[in-house]
Amino acid sequence: MKIFKTILLVACFTIMLPTATQAQENESFIMNLTEFTVKFGHNSVFTEGVKKME
């Protein structure tokens, strides 16, 4: 059973390795994340500003 688990682990690693290296080379997979902190009571002002940007 231990040999089977080892073979399974090596097989999974071998299958996943090309996917990991491909993601590092292609920058289109990188997501841009921006966080805004809106002060209490300024929700409507923020919403109007976002609508103007569209």
Summary of the structure (lengths in Angstrom):
residues: 54
radius of gyration: 23.1
end to end distance: 59.3
largest distance: 63.3
contacts: 71
relative contact order: 0.07
helix: 70%
strand: 0%
